[in-house]
Amino acid sequence: MKTTFLISNIFYWLPRGLAICFILFLGLFALDAFSDTSPFWQQLIGFVIHLTPNFLLLGLLLLAWKKEVIGGLTFIILAIIFTIWFDTYEMLPSFLLISLPVLGIGALFVMHGYFFQKTTNKS
């Protein structure tokens, strides 16, 4: 019984922690908006525009936090959209850095929501 609770607890926090780390990782790419010689306000606007996918992922994380299966399936759909939109299927490193983490996070949310939801009522 204690082992099941431990595994369920790991599957509860793993996708959430990975999603937060991935959002922070993508946020690092937005910092290149400050490498230009344009005025600070234009750089700040560019920074916010570069953070748009992060805001989308953050909203999706909030959805998945409460409704794990729906949020997980949405993460999986987003991974497919990322693969097609950004052409990450053409280069393996791009796929491994951009699409695969989102797919894995979605799969972990779905697994916890489907298999462990009855053992823990954290929602």
PEHUFEN-V340972 format. One record per backbone hydrogen bond with DSSP energy under -0.5 kcal/mol. NH is the residue of the N-H (numbers start at 1). CO is the residue of the C=O. Records with the same first field share a line. If there is no record, write none. Layout:
BEGIN
NH = CO + CO
END
This chain:
BEGIN
5 = 1
6 = 2
7 = 3
8 = 4
9 = 5
10 = 6
11 = 7
12 = 8
13 = 9
14 = 10
15 = 11
16 = 12
17 = 13
18 = 14
19 = 15
20 = 16
21 = 17
22 = 18
23 = 19
24 = 20
25 = 21
26 = 22
27 = 23
28 = 24 + 25
29 = 25 + 26
30 = 26 + 27
31 = 27 + 28
32 = 29
33 = 30
34 = 31
35 = 32
36 = 33
43 = 39
44 = 40
45 = 41
46 = 42
47 = 43
48 = 44
49 = 45
50 = 46
51 = 47
52 = 49
55 = 51
56 = 52
57 = 53
58 = 54
59 = 55
60 = 56
61 = 57
62 = 58
63 = 59
64 = 60
65 = 61
66 = 62 + 63
67 = 63
68 = 66
71 = 67
72 = 68
73 = 69
74 = 70
75 = 71
76 = 72
77 = 73
78 = 74
79 = 75
80 = 76
81 = 77
82 = 78
83 = 79
84 = 80
85 = 81
86 = 82
87 = 84
88 = 82 + 83
89 = 83
90 = 87
95 = 88 + 91
96 = 92
97 = 93
98 = 94
99 = 94 + 95
100 = 95
102 = 98
103 = 99
104 = 100
105 = 101
106 = 102
107 = 103
108 = 104
109 = 105
110 = 106
111 = 107
112 = 108
113 = 109
114 = 110
115 = 111
116 = 111 + 112
117 = 112
119 = 116
120 = 116
122 = 120
END
